[in-house]
């Protein structure tokens, strides 16, 4: 007994030693992470924006780490909180310079970025921001990169929008006298006619706070109804808007993109005027923004859904810019990692290696300087210009009912005019020019699809039947926006854009309402059948007008969408689908791209592709697998039990131990054919087929166990025969239990 105890202790000790050695080997060979500093406003007045930046950045980092990292190395964020304070940002910058970090992502505020920039320059560490827009940040510091347009370019875009779209001759410009506000004033004044512009500078220095009231008084008393443009960083906009509204300004106010997000309205909710009349401050409030999600494409919508799942709230341009900045940095790290000495083991903590690694990252960032080397972002292809900025398009949006939505008319920059008859387009009113800059005048179509009823889903025929309302609201009286087609609609006569149910004017916009009912082609993914989730896609496209002239956006008001962009539609429209459970209804802005020249000689030398606008509504349904299995697979479950019982048959029932599993294979094969007839021909194996195949293997094992049992008994080895039976019983039950556990963990909700 004592010897057996010693033997077991020795075995346990040996196993523990092996596991310890294996774990040590794993730790020894684990690659050192690539560290990036994340410097942002994680506390202080701008903490919400800094937190949004962190969540978005971490999403991008998690994506690349989930795929193995960069050259086998994970990326690790090292957090530094600048507390919205330039002095703290400067101190953090020195700590970052002394750290092993090879690059910096941040800061959000221009003031913090400008305070830290000289330290980064001296330390030769590259920094990339997705939020700071002051011109001096990149023009004066060669180690700073920016994943958006500088504030002067944003100001110029606002001025051009006022001249081309709003056609407002008189403008009052209220701007701060810090670096941000001066950059904005220069960019705006360079584009807007001086005789129609009155500028008011606000000194926001703590010692001069009284002069801010004086300037606001002067701006409010200026005669005329002209639009007021606010040129200030995000941390000053709310105070300026409050001051103007309280001085009786009820007209249009346009701000920089610092206020271009729905969460910015939290600055007003506790004010007595807002409590007395909701919308007191946000009515007629516009803002520029590099990303507005109601008009964003599928990549941005997917990012928004991922962000919502992680943070519980919807993102804004702040999160989108931070996500794109992280993607750019990851791409630069990949390019730098091509160098065999980049972050090499054993030398990464040496000062000379750290400086070389940082310089390689800076060079890699600078190499993202053309469409050919661009990184795909949420709003298109991203690459730096000569000033290390990204000329991201600026969209104009406005607040309504607590939402921030795309304005009805937009300007879209023409970067590659080759192949476009600019004179003809300008004469037709489609193009407008400012000096050497030309823009398409894009009409925004607020679009909604409301499901009335989904009547049928035919997996075998790859089709579904649906009845729904479609509406469009747009500026102007031209009906070109309604000239759309549903490519997947089998009955072409079910939709005629020239015959709406209702037509007229709604809230100053043209309105069209249609009702569409018919069968649509679908592509079902049946890999997980019968535990599958399907997407029924309703897609339309306009192939007559290019996307630069017409774009379809999600009508968030008309659809009464939740914060995450999903529909609050009730299940009544899907009550007829007894085998399906409604999960949600999501909307996407789509585009159809054509790289062909369509035979036009003028396009032979042009690199740009032609894109046409589209719109998608995606119905998400999950099959009720419990009902399906009860109706279709109950015989299989009974056969599983019957075959299992044969493993307990006595020796006198040897014949039954063999014939019952064989008969069960034949019966289940017939059942499998019946199941396959419901889904048609697919070129892959589905889950239900795998379940049958596992059952076939168990039946063959049972036959083999019965045969071997009889052979062993005839040879007089009854004890071994009993052990074989017990092993077969354990394997059979364990396999069935394992299948149940795997299916439950994978598909249970």
N, C-alpha and C positions, 0 to 999 in steps of 0.2 A: 504493500500500500504506500509505504514511504517512497519507494523507488518510483512508483507511478506518479506521485505528487511532484517529485523532483523533475521527472521527465516533462510533465506538463508545464512546470515553471520555466524550464529551459526553452520549451517551444514558444511560450508567450514572450520570454525575453528576446528570443531570436527574431520573432515577428516585429516586436517593438523596435529592435535595433535596425532591421531592414527598413521599416517605415521612417525612422529618424534619419537614416542615411539618404533615403529617397527625397524626403522633404528638404534636407540640407542641400541636396543636389539641385532641386528645383529653385531654391532661394539663391544658390550660387550662380545659376545660369540665367536667372530672371534679368531681363535687360533693364538698364537704368532708364527711367522716364525722361522725356524731353520736357523741360519745364518752361512754361510761359507765364509771365506775370499778367494778372488781370487787375488793372487799376481803375477803380470806378467809385461812384458815389453810393456806397452801400449804407451810409447813414447821412443825416443832414437833410436839407430841403429837397434834394434831388434823389433821395433814396429809392422811391418807386421806379424811376427810370433806371437807376443803377442795378436794382434787383432784376428788372426785366432784361437788361443787358446780360446779366450773369446767367439767367435761366436759358436764354437763347444761345449764348456761347457754349454753355455746358451741353446743350442738345447737339451742337456740331461736333464737340469733342467726343461725346459718347458715341456718335455715329462712326467716327474714324477709329476709335479704340475698339469698338465692337467688331471691326473688320481687321483687327490686328495691329492698329496703330500706324505709325510712319516707319517704314523699313523695319518692322518688328518691334518698334519701341512705342510704348503708350505715351500719350500726351497728358501732362499734369498741369492743372491751373494752380498758380500760387496767388492767393487773394491779397489785395492791398486796398484798404478803404481810404479814399481821399476826403471823405466827409464833406464834399462840396466846398472845400476850403483850399485855395491855392497854396497856402503855406504848408498844409499837411501834404498836398500833392507833391510839393518840392521835396519834402523830407522823405516821402515814400519813394520818390524817384531815385534818391541816393541809396536807399536800401535795396531797390531793384538792381541798381548798377553794381552793387557788391554781391548780389545773389548769383546763383548758377543759371538764372533764367536767360534764355537766348533771345527773347523778344518780349514785347509788351502789347497787350490789347487794352486800349483805353486812351483817354478818359472820356467821360460823357460831356462835361462842361468845357467850353473853350477856355475859360479862365484857368481851370485846373491844368488843362493840356499845355497852355502857354507857359505856366509856371514850371512844369516838369520838363518841357522840351529842351532847354539848355543842358540839363543834367544828362538826358538821354544822348544828346549830341556829343558831349564830352566823353561819355562812357561807350560811345559807338554802338549803342543798342537800338535796333529798329523798333519803332512804335507804330501801331495802326489803330486808328479810331474809327468808330462807326457813328459818332454823334457830334463831335466838336467841329464847328464849321467856320470859325474865324479864319480869314484869309492868311494872316501872318503865320499860322501854325505850320503850313507846309512851305510857303514861299520863303520863310526865313530859317527853316530847320530841315536839312537834307535827310535826316534820319526819321522824319515823321511822314507817314502815309495816311491817306484819308479815304474811306470807303463811301464817300458821298461828295456832292458838289460843295464848293466853298460858299460862304454866305453871300458874297458879292454876286455870284452866278445865280443863287436863289433869288436875290433881290431883283436882278435883271429879268428873271423869268416872271416874277410877279408884275413888274412894270409892263412887260410885253403882254401879259394876260389882260391887264387893265386897258391897254390901248387897243388890242385886237378883239377882245371878247366883250368886256363890260363897256367899252367905249365911253369911259368916264373922263371928261376933260380936266376936271379939277381934283387934285389929290392933296391931302394933308399928311405929311410924313412925320411921324413921331418916333424918334429913335434915341437910344441911349448913347452916351458919350464915351463908352468904353470901346475896347478894340472891336468887339462884335458889332455894336451899333454903328460905329464909323465905317466898317467894311460894308455893312448893309446900305448905309446912306450913299457911299460912293457908287456901288453897283446900281442902285435905283436911280440916282440923279444922272448917271451916264446914259440912261436909256429913256427916261421920261422927260418931256419938254419942260425946260426950266420955268417958262412963263405960266405953266399950269400947275406948278408944284410949290407948296409952302412947307418948309421943314422946321421942326421944333426939336431941339436937343434937350435930353434929360440927363442931368448930372446925377448918377446913382451912387456916387461916393458917399459913405456914411456921414461925412461932415457937411455935405451939401444936399441932404435929403429934402430940405425945404424948397430948393429950386425946382424939384420935380413937380410940385404942386403948381408953381408959377407957370411952368411950360405947359402943363395940362390945361390950366385955365386959358392960356393964350390959344392953344389948339382948339378948345371947345368953343371959344368966342369968335373964331375965324368965320366970317360970313360965307354963306353958300352951303349947299347940301353935300359937298364933295366927299368921296370915300376917304376914310382914314386908314393909313397903312402903318403898322407898328413894327419897327425894326429893332428887336431886342432879343436877348437870349431867353431861354425858357424860364429862368428863375425870376424874370422881371415882367413877363407878359401879363400875368394875372393881375398884378397891381395896376398896370397901365390900363387894362381893359376895365377894371372896376372904377378907376378914376374917371375915365371917359364916360361910361354909362351913367355914373352918378352926377355927372355934369350935364346930363340931358342929351347925350349923343345916342340916338336910336338907329341911325343908319348903319351902313355896311362898314365893318372893321375887318381888315385883312392882316393876319399875323404871319410870322415866320413858322417854320415847321416845328419849332419847339412846342407849340400848342396844338399841333396836328394829330391829336390822339384823344380818344374818348375819355380816358382816365384824367385828362387835364381839367375836365369840368368839375372834378372834386375840389378844385380851388374856390369854387363859387357856392357849393351846396350849403354851407353854414352861414352865408350872408343873409341878412334880414330881407333884402329885396328879392333874393332868389326864393326864399321860403314863401314870401307873399305872392310872388308871381313866377312860377318856374319858367326858365328861359329868359329871365330879365337880362342876364349878361351874355348868354350864348346866342340869342336871336340875332340873325344877320351877321354872325361871326364866321369868317372864312379863315383858312390857314393853308399854307403850302405844305406839301408832304411828298417825300420820295416814294412812299408806299401806302396805298389805301386799299384795304383788303376786299372791298366790294367790287373793285375792278381789277383785282389781281388774278393771275393765272393759277393753274393747278398746283404748281410747285409751292407757291405762297399759301394756298389753301391747306395743303398737306402740312406745311410748317405750322400754320395757325392751329390745326387740330392737334399736332404733337405738343405744341406749347401749352394749349389748353389742358391737355391730359396731364402735363407735368406741373403746371403752375396753378391751374384752376381758374385762370382768367384769360382773356383774349389778348393777343399781342398788338403792338402798334408798329409804326415805322422804326421805333427805337429798337425793339427786338429784331425786326427784319434787318436793320443795318448792322447790328451786332452779330447776327447769324452769318451774314455775308462777309463781314470782316473776319470772322473766325474761319470761314471757308477759304478765304484768300490766304490767311496765315498758314493754314494746313497745307495748301497747295505749295506755298513757298517752302515750307519745311520738307515736303517731299522732294522738291527740286534741289534743295540744299543737301538732302540726305544722299543724293547720288554721289557726292564727294566722299571718298572712302574714309577720310579722316573726320567727317562731321560726327560729333558726339561719340567718338570711338571710345571703347572701354579703356579705363586706366588713365586717360589724360583729360577727361571732361572737366575736372575741377581745377586744372591748372589755368592760370590767368592767360597765358598765351593761347591756349586752345579755346578758352571762352571767348576771347576777342575775335579769333578766327571764325568760330561758329556763328557769332553774331553778325559778322561781316558777310558771311555766306548767305544768311537769311535775308539781310538787306539787299544783297545783289539779286537774290531770287525774287524778292518782292518787286524790285525795279524792273525785272525781266517780264513781268506781266503788264506789257505796255502796248498791246495791239489786239485786234479781234482774234488773230490766230493763236495767241497765247492766253486768251481770256479764260476766266473761271465762270462757270455757269452759276448765276445767282438767282434770287427770288424774282427779280424784275428783268432778267435778261443776262447778257454776257458782260462781265465786269473786268475792266482793265484800267490801269492808271494812265493819265496823260503826262505831259512833260513836267507838270508841277506836282506830280504824285497825288493828284485828286482823281476821283472817278466822276465823270460828267453824267451822273444819274439823272433821269428825267424827273422833273418836278410836276406833280399833279396839284390841282386846286380842289380843295374840299370845303364843305361847310357843315355846321352843326344843326341838327334838327331832331327834336324829341330825344335828346341825349345821345344821338348817334353822330358819327363823323363819316360823311359820305362824299362820293365824287361829285363835283359840280357838273352841270349839264353840258358845258362846252370846255374843251381843253386844247392846248397847243402841243403838237407833237413835232419835235425837231426833225428836219430832213438832213441826215448826215451824209447820205450818198445820193445826190440828185441825178446821177447818170441814169438814163432810161426814163426820166420823167419830163414831160413837156411842161416846164414850170410856167411859161407864159400863158399857156392855155388853162392850166389849173388855177393860176392866179386870177385870170379873167373870169373863171367860173365861180370864184369865191372860195375855192378849196384851199388855197395857199396864201399866206401873207409873209411879207419880207420885212426884216429890220436890219439895215446895213447888209452885212454878208451872211446873215442868219435867215433861214427860211423855215416856215412851220406849216404843217397841215393843221387845219381847223377841224378838230375831231368832235363829233357829236356823240354824246353819251346816251345810251338807251337803257333806262331803268326797266328791268325785265323780271317777270315772275311767272312761275309755273306752279299751279295749284292742282293737286291730284284729286279728282272726283272719285274714281274707282279703278282699281286694278282687277280686271275680270278673270284673267286666266294666265297661268305660266305654263308653257309647254316646253319642258326641258328637252324632249326628244326632237322636236321641230325647231329648237333654238329660237323661240319667239314668245312674246307676251302681249296681252291685250290691255290697253289702258285708255281711260277717258280723263281729260284734264282741261283746265283753262290755261290760256297763254295771254299775257298782256304786256304791252310796251308803252312807256312814256318817254317822250323825247322833245327836244327843242326844235322849233321850225315846223313848217307845214309839208315839207317834202316827205313822201312815204317810202323813200328808198330804204329806210331802216327796217321796214316790215317785209322786204323782199327776201325772205329766208326760206330754207327748205330743210326737211327732216330726212337725211339720207337713209335712215333705217326704217322709215315708214313704208310698209308694204303696199298700202292702198294710197296711191298718189292723190286721189281725189278727196281724201279725208281732210286735207288742209289746203286752203286757197288764201294766200296773203291779201288778195284783192277784195275778199269778202269777210270783213270782221263782223262779229256780233254787235259791237258797239264802237263808235268812233266819235271823237270830239276833243274838247279841251278840259284838262284837269290840272288845276294849280298852275296855270300858265304854260303847260306843256301839252303837246299833242298826245292823244290817248287812243289805243287800239286794244280791243279785247276779242279773243278767238276761243272757240271750243273745238278741241281735236279729239277724235275717238277712232281707234284703229289698232291693228296689229303691228308690232315693231319687231325687227330682227334683234337678236341678242347673242352674246357670247358668254355662255355659262362656264364657270370653272368648277368642275366636278371632282377634283382631286380628293376633297374631304367628304364626298357623298356617302351616307345621308346626313352628315353633320355639317353640311356646307352653308356658307353665307354667300348670297348672290347680290349683285348690283345690277339693277335695271336702269339703263342709261337712256335718257331722253336728250338727244343732241340735235340742235339746229345750227345752221351756218348760213352766212350771207356771202355768196360768191360773186356778187355784182360790185360791191364797194370794198375797197381795201381797208384793213384794220385801222390804218392811220386816219381814215375819215369817219368810220363808225366803229364803236365798241359797245358791247353789251355788258351791263353791270348788274349785280344782284340788287333787286328792289327790296331792301331790308325793311322798309316801312310797310309796303304792301303785303309782304310775306309774313310780317310779324315774327322775324327770326329771333332765336335766342342769341346770347352773346357769342357763342361759338360758331354761329352761322348755320346751325342746323334748324330744321323746321319744327315748329311746335304742333304740327299736324296730328290730329287724332287718328286712332286706328280704324275709324269707321270706313275709310276708303279701302281698307285691306281686309275687312271682315269676311269677305267671300273666299279668302285663301285659307282654307282650314289647315293645310299642312305647312303654313308659313307664319312667321311672327315678324311684325314690323319693327325695325330697329331705328330708322331715321331717314330723313330726306335732306340731302346736301346739294349745294349749288356750286358750280365752277364756271369761271370765265375761260373760254376755250379759244383757240385760233387754229386755222388751217393754213399751213405754210406750203408754198410751192416754190421749189428751187429752179423750176424750168423757166426758160425765157418765153415760152409759148410761141416760139417762132419769130419774135420781134427782134429785128436787127439792132434796135437801139439798146437792147438789154444784153447783147452778146458779151460786152466787156464789163458789165456791172456785176459786183459781187453780192449785192443785196438780194434777198428773196422776197417774194410777194406773199403777204399774209392776209387772210380774211378772217373776220371776227366770227365767233361762235359762242354758244352758251349750252351748258349741261345742267340737267337736274338728275341726280342719282338717287334712286330708291334702294335702300338697303334692307334686305330681308334675310331672316335665318330660318332654315327648315326646322320644323318641330320634329326632331329626331325620335322622341319617345313615341309619338303617335305613329310615325312611319314604321318603326321597328315592331310596334304592336300589330300593325296591319299587315306587314310584309315579312317580318323575320321571326315571328313566333314559332313557326314550324322548325326553323333552324335551332332556336334555343331548346326546343323539346328534344331534337335529335342530339344536341350536345349532352343533355342529361341522360338520354337513353344509352348513348355510347359509353358514357362514364360509368354507368351501372354495370356494364359488362365486365369491367375490371374487378368486380366483386362476385362474379358468378362462380359457383363451385366447379370442381374438376369435371363433374359429370355433364356440364353444359359447355364443353369445349367447342362443339359445332356452332352454338349460338354466339360464342365469343368472337368467332370469325365472320359469320354470315351477317350479323347485325351491323357491324361497322361498314362492311362492303355495301350492304343495302342502303345505309345512311349516306354513303358517298354518292350513290346513284340518285337518291332522292334529293339531296342538297344540290347536286349538279342541275337537276331539272329546275329547282327553285332559283338557282343562280341565273339560269337562262331567262326565267321570268323577270327577275330583278333587272337584268341587263336590257331587256326589251323596253323598260320604262325610261331608260336614259339614252338609248340609241347607241350609235357607234362613236366611241371616243378612243383617241390614240394613246391612252395611258391607263394605268391601274388606279381604281378608286378604292376608298377605304372599305366599302362593303365587300368588294371582291377579295381584298386582303383577309377579311374576316372568314370568308369561305375557304380560302387557301389554307389558313391556319387550321380550320376544322378538318380539311382533307388530310393534313399532316397528322393531326391527332388520331384520326380514324386509322391511318396506316400504322401509326405507332401501336395502337390498341390491337390491331391484327397481328403485328409482329410480336407483341408481348404475349398474346394468347398462344401463338405458335411456339415460341421459345419455352413458355411454361409447360406445354405438353411434352416437348422434347426433354426438358430437364426432369420432369416427373417420370418419364419412361426410363431415363438413365439412373433413377434412384436418387436424384439430387433434389428432394422435395424442399429442403430448407432454402436452397438457392432460388428455387421457383417461387417460393413465398416472398423472398426479398425482391425478386424481379417484379412481382405484382405490386408490392408496396411502392417501389420506385416509380412504376408506371402510373400509379394512382397519384403520387405526389407531383410528378411532371405534368400530368394531365390537368389536375386541379390548379397547380401553380401557373401553368400557361394561360388557362382561362381567367384566373384572377389577375395575372399581369396584363392581359388584353383589356380587361375591364378598367383597371387602374390607369393604364395609358390613355384609353379613350376618355375617361373621366377627367384626367388632368389636362388633356389637350382641348377638349371641347365643352366641358361643363362651364356653365355661366351662372 
